[in-house]
Amino acid sequence: MVRLIVYIFLWVFIDDNKRLKRGMDVLFGNDKPNEVKDAVVVPNPKPTPINDKRAEIIDAINYLKNKPTKTKSDRDKIQMLEVVLKSV
């Protein structure tokens, strides 16, 4: 009953329905319990296996060879990686 009287009193002074609802929520609290949605369990993706050393070296060589402009240090690194690749 008190709630109805307060609602009518606020309705006389407040013309915006959203503000009226917010005022009622502030005064009386929210009667509806917060709706809790069912938690969706997302399985953790398995971490991708780390590439073996040989694949990493090949990827690095391909990256350096595909660079549009190669510096002297890039060419040196390519040669070094190719030597390391032969020993692996």
WOJO-V381583 format. One record per residue. N is the residue number from 1. PHI is phi in radians with two decimals (NA if undefined). BURIAL is + if it has 9 or more other ideal C-beta (glycine too) atoms within 8 Angstrom, else -. D_CENTER is the distance of its C-alpha to the mean C-alpha in whole Angstrom. Layout:
BEGIN
n=N phi=PHI burial=BURIAL d_center=D_CENTER
n=N phi=PHI burial=BURIAL d_center=D_CENTER
END
This chain:
BEGIN
n=1 phi=NA burial=- d_center=47
n=2 phi=-1.09 burial=- d_center=46
n=3 phi=-1.08 burial=- d_center=43
n=4 phi=-1.13 burial=- d_center=45
n=5 phi=-1.14 burial=- d_center=47
n=6 phi=-1.12 burial=+ d_center=44
n=7 phi=-1.06 burial=+ d_center=42
n=8 phi=-1.12 burial=- d_center=45
n=9 phi=-1.08 burial=- d_center=46
n=10 phi=-1.19 burial=+ d_center=42
n=11 phi=-1.09 burial=- d_center=43
n=12 phi=-1.18 burial=- d_center=46
n=13 phi=-1.70 burial=- d_center=44
n=14 phi=-2.02 burial=+ d_center=41
n=15 phi=-1.74 burial=- d_center=40
n=16 phi=-1.68 burial=- d_center=37
n=17 phi=-1.13 burial=- d_center=36
n=18 phi=-1.15 burial=- d_center=32
n=19 phi=-1.16 burial=- d_center=34
n=20 phi=-1.11 burial=+ d_center=36
n=21 phi=-1.11 burial=- d_center=34
n=22 phi=-1.09 burial=- d_center=32
n=23 phi=-1.11 burial=+ d_center=35
n=24 phi=-1.14 burial=+ d_center=36
n=25 phi=-1.13 burial=+ d_center=33
n=26 phi=-1.20 burial=- d_center=33
n=27 phi=-1.25 burial=- d_center=37
n=28 phi=-1.95 burial=- d_center=37
n=29 phi=1.36 burial=- d_center=33
n=30 phi=-1.57 burial=- d_center=31
n=31 phi=-1.20 burial=- d_center=33
n=32 phi=-1.35 burial=- d_center=31
n=33 phi=-1.16 burial=- d_center=29
n=34 phi=-1.03 burial=- d_center=25
n=35 phi=-1.27 burial=- d_center=24
n=36 phi=-1.80 burial=- d_center=22
n=37 phi=-1.36 burial=- d_center=20
n=38 phi=-1.07 burial=- d_center=20
n=39 phi=-1.23 burial=- d_center=17
n=40 phi=-1.65 burial=- d_center=16
n=41 phi=-1.55 burial=- d_center=16
n=42 phi=-1.80 burial=- d_center=14
n=43 phi=-1.14 burial=- d_center=15
n=44 phi=-1.20 burial=- d_center=14
n=45 phi=-1.19 burial=- d_center=14
n=46 phi=-1.18 burial=- d_center=17
n=47 phi=-1.11 burial=- d_center=17
n=48 phi=-1.19 burial=- d_center=19
n=49 phi=-1.13 burial=- d_center=22
n=50 phi=-1.23 burial=- d_center=23
n=51 phi=-1.06 burial=- d_center=25
n=52 phi=-1.21 burial=- d_center=29
n=53 phi=-1.03 burial=- d_center=31
n=54 phi=-1.07 burial=- d_center=33
n=55 phi=-1.15 burial=- d_center=30
n=56 phi=-1.11 burial=+ d_center=28
n=57 phi=-1.15 burial=+ d_center=31
n=58 phi=-1.10 burial=+ d_center=32
n=59 phi=-1.07 burial=+ d_center=28
n=60 phi=-1.13 burial=+ d_center=29
n=61 phi=-1.11 burial=+ d_center=33
n=62 phi=-1.08 burial=- d_center=31
n=63 phi=-1.08 burial=- d_center=29
n=64 phi=-1.16 burial=+ d_center=32
n=65 phi=-1.23 burial=- d_center=34
n=66 phi=-1.53 burial=- d_center=32
n=67 phi=-1.14 burial=- d_center=32
n=68 phi=-1.16 burial=- d_center=34
n=69 phi=-2.11 burial=- d_center=35
n=70 phi=-1.81 burial=- d_center=36
n=71 phi=-1.59 burial=- d_center=37
n=72 phi=-1.09 burial=- d_center=40
n=73 phi=-1.15 burial=- d_center=38
n=74 phi=-1.11 burial=+ d_center=36
n=75 phi=-1.11 burial=+ d_center=39
n=76 phi=-1.13 burial=- d_center=40
n=77 phi=-1.16 burial=+ d_center=36
n=78 phi=-1.06 burial=+ d_center=37
n=79 phi=-1.10 burial=- d_center=40
n=80 phi=-1.09 burial=- d_center=39
n=81 phi=-1.17 burial=+ d_center=36
n=82 phi=-1.15 burial=+ d_center=39
n=83 phi=-1.14 burial=- d_center=41
n=84 phi=-1.12 burial=+ d_center=39
n=85 phi=-1.10 burial=+ d_center=38
n=86 phi=-1.18 burial=- d_center=41
n=87 phi=-1.45 burial=- d_center=42
n=88 phi=-1.51 burial=- d_center=39
END
